[in-house]
Structure formats: C-alpha cells, structure tokens
C-alpha cells in the first residue's frame, strides 16, 4: 500500500482499481497472493490499519445501503473533521 495516499477516496481507489499503470489494486494483490505480498511486519501493520477503513466502507455499502461514493465521502468528511484518520 502506498504511504503517500492520504485521503479516503485515494485509499478506496488504490483498493479497488489501483493507482495507475503497473500498480494493481490491493484487492487484486490480496486475491492473488494473500498476505505474502506484504513482505515486512511494518507493511503488514500498515495494511491492517488501512483495512479497517476499507471494511468500514464495505459495511456502509452492505448494511446501510450506501453507494460506494456516499460511503467514501462520509468517511472522508470524518477524516477532514479530525474525527478519524487513515493511519
């Protein structure tokens, strides 16, 4: 996961489609390699912290009936207000 990602929309993009040519989505890496692509304990810890945000977005979509955009925007608003952080 890219440590330069600092907004919820960027995080969701990295998770779902990747950040550009040659950078697969994190979802794809997880499906293809499982945890083996996270080569250090630092990377694994960073992934775990960010995964909580991804899981919350997915929960909001699945159980609150929000669209992806609504869920991402709601969490981004919380981040901007200082209620939540990406790390």
Biopython code that builds the backbone (N, CA, C, O; Angstrom):
import numpy as np
from Bio.PDB.StructureBuilder import StructureBuilder

atoms = [
    (1, "UNK", "N", (0.846, -1.170, 0.000)),
    (1, "UNK", "CA", (0.000, 0.000, 0.000)),
    (1, "UNK", "C", (0.890, 1.230, 0.000)),
    (1, "UNK", "O", (1.946, 1.267, 0.631)),
    (2, "UNK", "N", (0.433, 2.217, -0.717)),
    (2, "UNK", "CA", (1.199, 3.437, -0.885)),
    (2, "UNK", "C", (1.021, 4.343, 0.330)),
    (2, "UNK", "O", (-0.098, 4.731, 0.666)),
    (3, "UNK", "N", (2.117, 4.671, 0.974)),
    (3, "UNK", "CA", (2.054, 5.526, 2.159)),
    (3, "UNK", "C", (1.796, 6.988, 1.811)),
    (3, "UNK", "O", (1.552, 7.803, 2.700)),
    (4, "UNK", "N", (1.847, 7.322, 0.533)),
    (4, "UNK", "CA", (1.547, 8.686, 0.088)),
    (4, "UNK", "C", (0.040, 8.932, -0.045)),
    (4, "UNK", "O", (-0.395, 10.076, -0.177)),
    (5, "UNK", "N", (-0.743, 7.870, -0.011)),
    (5, "UNK", "CA", (-2.200, 8.002, -0.071)),
    (5, "UNK", "C", (-2.657, 8.607, 1.249)),
    (5, "UNK", "O", (-2.393, 8.053, 2.316)),
    (6, "UNK", "N", (-3.345, 9.749, 1.173)),
    (6, "UNK", "CA", (-3.723, 10.403, 2.426)),
    (6, "UNK", "C", (-5.178, 10.854, 2.484)),
    (6, "UNK", "O", (-5.555, 11.628, 3.365)),
    (7, "UNK", "N", (-5.999, 10.374, 1.546)),
    (7, "UNK", "CA", (-7.430, 10.646, 1.626)),
    (7, "UNK", "C", (-8.194, 9.331, 1.460)),
    (7, "UNK", "O", (-7.675, 8.360, 0.909)),
    (8, "UNK", "N", (-9.416, 9.319, 1.940)),
    (8, "UNK", "CA", (-10.240, 8.118, 1.819)),
    (8, "UNK", "C", (-10.533, 7.800, 0.348)),
    (8, "UNK", "O", (-10.454, 6.632, -0.032)),
    (9, "UNK", "N", (-10.871, 8.791, -0.501)),
    (9, "UNK", "CA", (-11.081, 8.460, -1.911)),
    (9, "UNK", "C", (-9.853, 7.835, -2.580)),
    (9, "UNK", "O", (-9.989, 6.912, -3.383)),
    (10, "UNK", "N", (-8.656, 8.335, -2.253)),
    (10, "UNK", "CA", (-7.437, 7.739, -2.803)),
    (10, "UNK", "C", (-7.256, 6.306, -2.306)),
    (10, "UNK", "O", (-6.873, 5.421, -3.072)),
    (11, "UNK", "N", (-7.531, 6.085, -1.031)),
    (11, "UNK", "CA", (-7.409, 4.743, -0.461)),
    (11, "UNK", "C", (-8.364, 3.776, -1.147)),
    (11, "UNK", "O", (-7.979, 2.660, -1.497)),
    (12, "UNK", "N", (-9.604, 4.201, -1.339)),
    (12, "UNK", "CA", (-10.590, 3.340, -1.991)),
    (12, "UNK", "C", (-10.182, 3.038, -3.436)),
    (12, "UNK", "O", (-10.343, 1.915, -3.913)),
    (13, "UNK", "N", (-9.653, 4.052, -4.124)),
    (13, "UNK", "CA", (-9.169, 3.842, -5.496)),
    (13, "UNK", "C", (-8.031, 2.832, -5.501)),
    (13, "UNK", "O", (-8.014, 1.919, -6.327)),
    (14, "UNK", "N", (-7.082, 2.989, -4.587)),
    (14, "UNK", "CA", (-5.960, 2.051, -4.507)),
    (14, "UNK", "C", (-6.476, 0.638, -4.243)),
    (14, "UNK", "O", (-5.960, -0.326, -4.808)),
    (15, "UNK", "N", (-7.481, 0.511, -3.396)),
    (15, "UNK", "CA", (-8.029, -0.801, -3.055)),
    (15, "UNK", "C", (-8.766, -1.425, -4.241)),
    (15, "UNK", "O", (-8.617, -2.618, -4.504)),
    (16, "UNK", "N", (-9.554, -0.630, -4.952)),
    (16, "UNK", "CA", (-10.457, -1.183, -5.961)),
    (16, "UNK", "C", (-9.864, -1.282, -7.358)),
    (16, "UNK", "O", (-10.088, -2.278, -8.045)),
    (17, "UNK", "N", (-9.114, -0.277, -7.798)),
    (17, "UNK", "CA", (-8.627, -0.275, -9.181)),
    (17, "UNK", "C", (-7.126, -0.085, -9.312)),
    (17, "UNK", "O", (-6.568, -0.281, -10.392)),
    (18, "UNK", "N", (-6.477, 0.289, -8.243)),
    (18, "UNK", "CA", (-5.043, 0.554, -8.312)),
    (18, "UNK", "C", (-4.792, 2.018, -8.608)),
    (18, "UNK", "O", (-5.708, 2.761, -8.960)),
    (19, "UNK", "N", (-3.553, 2.420, -8.465)),
    (19, "UNK", "CA", (-3.205, 3.831, -8.605)),
    (19, "UNK", "C", (-2.621, 4.199, -9.957)),
    (19, "UNK", "O", (-2.100, 5.301, -10.124)),
    (20, "UNK", "N", (-2.697, 3.315, -10.903)),
    (20, "UNK", "CA", (-2.216, 3.655, -12.239)),
    (20, "UNK", "C", (-1.589, 2.456, -12.917)),
    (20, "UNK", "O", (-1.548, 1.359, -12.360)),
    (21, "UNK", "N", (-1.104, 2.679, -14.123)),
    (21, "UNK", "CA", (-0.495, 1.583, -14.886)),
    (21, "UNK", "C", (0.616, 0.889, -14.102)),
    (21, "UNK", "O", (1.482, 1.539, -13.516)),
    (22, "UNK", "N", (0.574, -0.416, -14.105)),
    (22, "UNK", "CA", (1.596, -1.192, -13.412)),
    (22, "UNK", "C", (1.376, -1.327, -11.917)),
    (22, "UNK", "O", (2.168, -1.973, -11.230)),
    (23, "UNK", "N", (0.319, -0.731, -11.407)),
    (23, "UNK", "CA", (0.003, -0.811, -9.983)),
    (23, "UNK", "C", (-1.355, -1.482, -9.814)),
    (23, "UNK", "O", (-2.389, -0.819, -9.889)),
    (24, "UNK", "N", (-1.358, -2.781, -9.587)),
    (24, "UNK", "CA", (-2.644, -3.477, -9.434)),
    (24, "UNK", "C", (-3.359, -3.018, -8.173)),
    (24, "UNK", "O", (-2.753, -2.447, -7.266)),
    (25, "UNK", "N", (-4.647, -3.275, -8.135)),
    (25, "UNK", "CA", (-5.409, -2.925, -6.933)),
    (25, "UNK", "C", (-4.954, -3.799, -5.768)),
    (25, "UNK", "O", (-4.470, -4.914, -5.965)),
    (26, "UNK", "N", (-5.111, -3.287, -4.576)),
    (26, "UNK", "CA", (-4.770, -4.059, -3.379)),
    (26, "UNK", "C", (-5.704, -5.261, -3.279)),
    (26, "UNK", "O", (-5.285, -6.341, -2.863)),
    (27, "UNK", "N", (-6.954, -5.080, -3.655)),
    (27, "UNK", "CA", (-7.905, -6.198, -3.658)),
    (27, "UNK", "C", (-7.378, -7.333, -4.540)),
    (27, "UNK", "O", (-7.463, -8.503, -4.168)),
    (28, "UNK", "N", (-6.837, -6.983, -5.706)),
    (28, "UNK", "CA", (-6.284, -7.992, -6.613)),
    (28, "UNK", "C", (-5.056, -8.670, -6.005)),
    (28, "UNK", "O", (-4.914, -9.889, -6.098)),
    (29, "UNK", "N", (-4.178, -7.895, -5.390)),
    (29, "UNK", "CA", (-2.997, -8.478, -4.741)),
    (29, "UNK", "C", (-3.407, -9.454, -3.647)),
    (29, "UNK", "O", (-2.837, -10.538, -3.521)),
    (30, "UNK", "N", (-4.405, -9.056, -2.856)),
    (30, "UNK", "CA", (-4.886, -9.934, -1.786)),
    (30, "UNK", "C", (-5.459, -11.227, -2.354)),
    (30, "UNK", "O", (-5.188, -12.309, -1.834)),
    (31, "UNK", "N", (-6.249, -11.119, -3.419)),
    (31, "UNK", "CA", (-6.860, -12.307, -4.015)),
    (31, "UNK", "C", (-5.813, -13.227, -4.628)),
    (31, "UNK", "O", (-5.921, -14.450, -4.547)),
    (32, "UNK", "N", (-4.811, -12.633, -5.234)),
    (32, "UNK", "CA", (-3.809, -13.430, -5.943)),
    (32, "UNK", "C", (-2.729, -13.993, -5.023)),
    (32, "UNK", "O", (-2.310, -15.139, -5.188)),
    (33, "UNK", "N", (-2.280, -13.198, -4.059)),
    (33, "UNK", "CA", (-1.123, -13.593, -3.253)),
    (33, "UNK", "C", (-1.406, -13.769, -1.767)),
    (33, "UNK", "O", (-0.558, -14.285, -1.038)),
    (34, "UNK", "N", (-2.571, -13.352, -1.306)),
    (34, "UNK", "CA", (-2.816, -13.393, 0.128)),
    (34, "UNK", "C", (-1.841, -12.468, 0.834)),
    (34, "UNK", "O", (-1.462, -11.441, 0.271)),
    (35, "UNK", "N", (-1.425, -12.799, 2.040)),
    (35, "UNK", "CA", (-0.538, -11.900, 2.786)),
    (35, "UNK", "C", (0.920, -11.914, 2.317)),
    (35, "UNK", "O", (1.723, -11.114, 2.798)),
    (36, "UNK", "N", (1.274, -12.798, 1.396)),
    (36, "UNK", "CA", (2.688, -12.916, 1.020)),
    (36, "UNK", "C", (3.239, -11.676, 0.317)),
    (36, "UNK", "O", (4.455, -11.489, 0.298)),
    (37, "UNK", "N", (2.389, -10.824, -0.259)),
    (37, "UNK", "CA", (2.894, -9.616, -0.917)),
    (37, "UNK", "C", (3.281, -8.548, 0.101)),
    (37, "UNK", "O", (3.996, -7.603, -0.233)),
    (38, "UNK", "N", (2.815, -8.691, 1.332)),
    (38, "UNK", "CA", (3.202, -7.767, 2.405)),
    (38, "UNK", "C", (4.455, -8.328, 3.046)),
    (38, "UNK", "O", (4.374, -9.193, 3.918)),
    (39, "UNK", "N", (5.612, -7.845, 2.622)),
    (39, "UNK", "CA", (6.872, -8.519, 2.926)),
    (39, "UNK", "C", (7.494, -8.184, 4.282)),
    (39, "UNK", "O", (8.403, -8.883, 4.727)),
    (40, "UNK", "N", (7.023, -7.135, 4.941)),
    (40, "UNK", "CA", (7.602, -6.786, 6.239)),
    (40, "UNK", "C", (6.494, -6.652, 7.283)),
    (40, "UNK", "O", (5.324, -6.494, 6.936)),
    (41, "UNK", "N", (6.860, -6.715, 8.531)),
    (41, "UNK", "CA", (5.859, -6.541, 9.585)),
    (41, "UNK", "C", (5.308, -5.119, 9.564)),
    (41, "UNK", "O", (4.137, -4.900, 9.874)),
    (42, "UNK", "N", (6.142, -4.161, 9.202)),
    (42, "UNK", "CA", (5.682, -2.777, 9.080)),
    (42, "UNK", "C", (4.602, -2.668, 8.000)),
    (42, "UNK", "O", (3.584, -2.007, 8.204)),
    (43, "UNK", "N", (4.821, -3.310, 6.861)),
    (43, "UNK", "CA", (3.835, -3.300, 5.777)),
    (43, "UNK", "C", (2.553, -4.000, 6.210)),
    (43, "UNK", "O", (1.458, -3.550, 5.874)),
    (44, "UNK", "N", (2.680, -5.085, 6.944)),
    (44, "UNK", "CA", (1.508, -5.819, 7.420)),
    (44, "UNK", "C", (0.704, -4.978, 8.404)),
    (44, "UNK", "O", (-0.526, -4.962, 8.347)),
    (45, "UNK", "N", (1.388, -4.283, 9.302)),
    (45, "UNK", "CA", (0.700, -3.413, 10.269)),
    (45, "UNK", "C", (0.009, -2.251, 9.569)),
    (45, "UNK", "O", (-1.125, -1.904, 9.901)),
    (46, "UNK", "N", (0.689, -1.657, 8.609)),
    (46, "UNK", "CA", (0.114, -0.556, 7.840)),
    (46, "UNK", "C", (-1.133, -1.031, 7.101)),
    (46, "UNK", "O", (-2.161, -0.354, 7.100)),
    (47, "UNK", "N", (-1.032, -2.197, 6.474)),
    (47, "UNK", "CA", (-2.162, -2.790, 5.766)),
    (47, "UNK", "C", (-3.337, -2.998, 6.721)),
    (47, "UNK", "O", (-4.472, -2.673, 6.376)),
    (48, "UNK", "N", (-3.087, -3.525, 7.896)),
    (48, "UNK", "CA", (-4.148, -3.805, 8.868)),
    (48, "UNK", "C", (-4.885, -2.537, 9.279)),
    (48, "UNK", "O", (-6.109, -2.534, 9.413)),
    (49, "UNK", "N", (-4.128, -1.456, 9.479)),
    (49, "UNK", "CA", (-4.774, -0.190, 9.853)),
    (49, "UNK", "C", (-5.656, 0.321, 8.716)),
    (49, "UNK", "O", (-6.776, 0.775, 8.950)),
    (50, "UNK", "N", (-5.152, 0.246, 7.495)),
    (50, "UNK", "CA", (-5.932, 0.723, 6.349)),
    (50, "UNK", "C", (-7.108, -0.209, 6.040)),
    (50, "UNK", "O", (-8.148, 0.248, 5.566)),
    (51, "UNK", "N", (-6.954, -1.493, 6.302)),
    (51, "UNK", "CA", (-8.026, -2.442, 6.031)),
    (51, "UNK", "C", (-9.265, -2.143, 6.876)),
    (51, "UNK", "O", (-10.388, -2.384, 6.434)),
    (52, "UNK", "N", (-9.069, -1.629, 8.068)),
    (52, "UNK", "CA", (-10.223, -1.250, 8.902)),
    (52, "UNK", "C", (-11.092, -0.214, 8.196)),
    (52, "UNK", "O", (-12.318, -0.259, 8.297)),
    (53, "UNK", "N", (-10.472, 0.705, 7.493)),
    (53, "UNK", "CA", (-11.219, 1.729, 6.756)),
    (53, "UNK", "C", (-11.943, 1.093, 5.575)),
    (53, "UNK", "O", (-13.114, 1.383, 5.332)),
    (54, "UNK", "N", (-11.258, 0.239, 4.850)),
    (54, "UNK", "CA", (-11.874, -0.466, 3.721)),
    (54, "UNK", "C", (-13.071, -1.273, 4.212)),
    (54, "UNK", "O", (-14.133, -1.252, 3.590)),
    (55, "UNK", "N", (-12.904, -1.975, 5.313)),
    (55, "UNK", "CA", (-14.004, -2.779, 5.865)),
    (55, "UNK", "C", (-15.184, -1.904, 6.289)),
    (55, "UNK", "O", (-16.338, -2.306, 6.138)),
    (56, "UNK", "N", (-14.906, -0.724, 6.812)),
    (56, "UNK", "CA", (-15.984, 0.181, 7.200)),
    (56, "UNK", "C", (-16.731, 0.677, 5.962)),
    (56, "UNK", "O", (-17.958, 0.764, 5.980)),
    (57, "UNK", "N", (-16.022, 0.996, 4.908)),
    (57, "UNK", "CA", (-16.681, 1.400, 3.661)),
    (57, "UNK", "C", (-17.577, 0.266, 3.179)),
    (57, "UNK", "O", (-18.733, 0.492, 2.820)),
    (58, "UNK", "N", (-17.047, -0.943, 3.170)),
    (58, "UNK", "CA", (-17.827, -2.088, 2.706)),
    (58, "UNK", "C", (-19.047, -2.332, 3.589)),
    (58, "UNK", "O", (-20.114, -2.690, 3.089)),
    (59, "UNK", "N", (-18.894, -2.141, 4.906)),
    (59, "UNK", "CA", (-20.018, -2.299, 5.820)),
    (59, "UNK", "C", (-21.101, -1.272, 5.526)),
    (59, "UNK", "O", (-22.287, -1.604, 5.523)),
    (60, "UNK", "N", (-20.709, -0.036, 5.280)),
    (60, "UNK", "CA", (-21.662, 1.022, 4.992)),
    (60, "UNK", "C", (-22.428, 0.727, 3.693)),
    (60, "UNK", "O", (-23.616, 1.031, 3.583)),
    (61, "UNK", "N", (-21.752, 0.148, 2.739)),
    (61, "UNK", "CA", (-22.388, -0.222, 1.472)),
    (61, "UNK", "C", (-23.355, -1.381, 1.700)),
    (61, "UNK", "O", (-24.504, -1.333, 1.260)),
    (62, "UNK", "N", (-22.890, -2.413, 2.384)),
    (62, "UNK", "CA", (-23.673, -3.641, 2.540)),
    (62, "UNK", "C", (-24.838, -3.499, 3.512)),
    (62, "UNK", "O", (-25.922, -4.022, 3.255)),
    (63, "UNK", "N", (-24.631, -2.801, 4.619)),
    (63, "UNK", "CA", (-25.636, -2.793, 5.679)),
    (63, "UNK", "C", (-26.396, -1.483, 5.832)),
    (63, "UNK", "O", (-27.469, -1.455, 6.434)),
    (64, "UNK", "N", (-25.852, -0.407, 5.296)),
    (64, "UNK", "CA", (-26.557, 0.870, 5.376)),
    (64, "UNK", "C", (-27.136, 1.279, 4.025)),
    (64, "UNK", "O", (-27.829, 2.290, 3.911)),
    (65, "UNK", "N", (-26.837, 0.471, 2.999)),
    (65, "UNK", "CA", (-27.394, 0.731, 1.680)),
    (65, "UNK", "C", (-26.811, 1.938, 0.967)),
    (65, "UNK", "O", (-27.427, 2.483, 0.052)),
    (66, "UNK", "N", (-25.627, 2.353, 1.385)),
    (66, "UNK", "CA", (-24.987, 3.496, 0.736)),
    (66, "UNK", "C", (-24.327, 3.062, -0.566)),
    (66, "UNK", "O", (-23.987, 1.893, -0.748)),
    (67, "UNK", "N", (-24.156, 4.013, -1.458)),
    (67, "UNK", "CA", (-23.336, 3.759, -2.642)),
    (67, "UNK", "C", (-21.873, 3.835, -2.218)),
    (67, "UNK", "O", (-21.567, 4.322, -1.130)),
    (68, "UNK", "N", (-20.970, 3.357, -3.069)),
    (68, "UNK", "CA", (-19.544, 3.476, -2.776)),
    (68, "UNK", "C", (-19.179, 4.938, -2.548)),
    (68, "UNK", "O", (-18.476, 5.274, -1.596)),
    (69, "UNK", "N", (-19.663, 5.793, -3.430)),
    (69, "UNK", "CA", (-19.333, 7.210, -3.346)),
    (69, "UNK", "C", (-19.824, 7.826, -2.035)),
    (69, "UNK", "O", (-19.103, 8.603, -1.409)),
    (70, "UNK", "N", (-21.041, 7.486, -1.620)),
    (70, "UNK", "CA", (-21.577, 8.028, -0.358)),
    (70, "UNK", "C", (-20.733, 7.570, 0.831)),
    (70, "UNK", "O", (-20.395, 8.372, 1.703)),
    (71, "UNK", "N", (-20.397, 6.291, 0.863)),
    (71, "UNK", "CA", (-19.620, 5.754, 1.980)),
    (71, "UNK", "C", (-18.232, 6.386, 2.031)),
    (71, "UNK", "O", (-17.772, 6.801, 3.095)),
    (72, "UNK", "N", (-17.577, 6.456, 0.893)),
    (72, "UNK", "CA", (-16.235, 7.050, 0.830)),
    (72, "UNK", "C", (-16.295, 8.515, 1.247)),
    (72, "UNK", "O", (-15.459, 8.976, 2.024)),
    (73, "UNK", "N", (-17.277, 9.245, 0.734)),
    (73, "UNK", "CA", (-17.383, 10.667, 1.068)),
    (73, "UNK", "C", (-17.684, 10.886, 2.546)),
    (73, "UNK", "O", (-17.172, 11.831, 3.146)),
    (74, "UNK", "N", (-18.499, 10.035, 3.133)),
    (74, "UNK", "CA", (-18.812, 10.182, 4.558)),
    (74, "UNK", "C", (-17.549, 9.990, 5.405)),
    (74, "UNK", "O", (-17.293, 10.765, 6.326)),
    (75, "UNK", "N", (-16.767, 8.957, 5.090)),
    (75, "UNK", "CA", (-15.542, 8.738, 5.866)),
    (75, "UNK", "C", (-14.506, 9.824, 5.604)),
    (75, "UNK", "O", (-13.752, 10.196, 6.503)),
    (76, "UNK", "N", (-14.468, 10.328, 4.381)),
    (76, "UNK", "CA", (-13.542, 11.423, 4.088)),
    (76, "UNK", "C", (-13.932, 12.669, 4.886)),
    (76, "UNK", "O", (-13.059, 13.380, 5.383)),
    (77, "UNK", "N", (-15.211, 12.935, 5.010)),
    (77, "UNK", "CA", (-15.664, 14.074, 5.803)),
    (77, "UNK", "C", (-15.224, 13.908, 7.260)),
    (77, "UNK", "O", (-14.783, 14.869, 7.891)),
    (78, "UNK", "N", (-15.344, 12.698, 7.785)),
    (78, "UNK", "CA", (-14.892, 12.442, 9.165)),
    (78, "UNK", "C", (-13.395, 12.688, 9.301)),
    (78, "UNK", "O", (-12.937, 13.259, 10.290)),
    (79, "UNK", "N", (-12.627, 12.245, 8.281)),
    (79, "UNK", "CA", (-11.181, 12.447, 8.314)),
    (79, "UNK", "C", (-10.862, 13.932, 8.297)),
    (79, "UNK", "O", (-10.018, 14.393, 9.065)),
    (80, "UNK", "N", (-11.532, 14.692, 7.423)),
    (80, "UNK", "CA", (-11.278, 16.130, 7.320)),
    (80, "UNK", "C", (-11.639, 16.861, 8.610)),
    (80, "UNK", "O", (-11.005, 17.857, 8.956)),
    (81, "UNK", "N", (-12.650, 16.373, 9.320)),
    (81, "UNK", "CA", (-13.071, 16.999, 10.574)),
    (81, "UNK", "C", (-12.188, 16.584, 11.753)),
    (81, "UNK", "O", (-12.352, 17.088, 12.864)),
    (82, "UNK", "N", (-11.261, 15.673, 11.509)),
    (82, "UNK", "CA", (-10.380, 15.214, 12.574)),
    (82, "UNK", "C", (-10.985, 14.154, 13.462)),
    (82, "UNK", "O", (-10.421, 13.817, 14.503)),
    (83, "UNK", "N", (-12.136, 13.621, 13.059)),
    (83, "UNK", "CA", (-12.806, 12.576, 13.846)),
    (83, "UNK", "C", (-12.124, 11.233, 13.623)),
    (83, "UNK", "O", (-12.101, 10.387, 14.517)),
    (84, "UNK", "N", (-11.566, 11.037, 12.425)),
    (84, "UNK", "CA", (-10.921, 9.765, 12.079)),
    (84, "UNK", "C", (-9.663, 10.084, 11.274)),
    (84, "UNK", "O", (-9.513, 11.176, 10.726)),
    (85, "UNK", "N", (-8.766, 9.102, 11.218)),
    (85, "UNK", "CA", (-7.532, 9.259, 10.444)),
    (85, "UNK", "C", (-7.285, 7.995, 9.630)),
    (85, "UNK", "O", (-7.847, 6.938, 9.915)),
    (86, "UNK", "N", (-6.441, 8.119, 8.618)),
    (86, "UNK", "CA", (-6.116, 6.948, 7.796)),
    (86, "UNK", "C", (-5.106, 6.039, 8.464)),
    (86, "UNK", "O", (-5.070, 4.843, 8.175)),
    (87, "UNK", "N", (-4.295, 6.573, 9.337)),
    (87, "UNK", "CA", (-3.232, 5.769, 9.953)),
    (87, "UNK", "C", (-3.489, 5.538, 11.420)),
    (87, "UNK", "O", (-2.693, 4.881, 12.090)),
]
sb = StructureBuilder()
sb.init_structure("model")
sb.init_model(0)
sb.init_chain("A")
sb.init_seg("    ")
for serial, (resi, resn, name, xyz) in enumerate(atoms, 1):
    if name == "N":
        sb.init_residue(resn, " ", resi, " ")
    sb.init_atom(name, np.array(xyz, "f"), 0.0, 1.0, " ", f" {name:<3s}", serial, name[0])
structure = sb.get_structure()
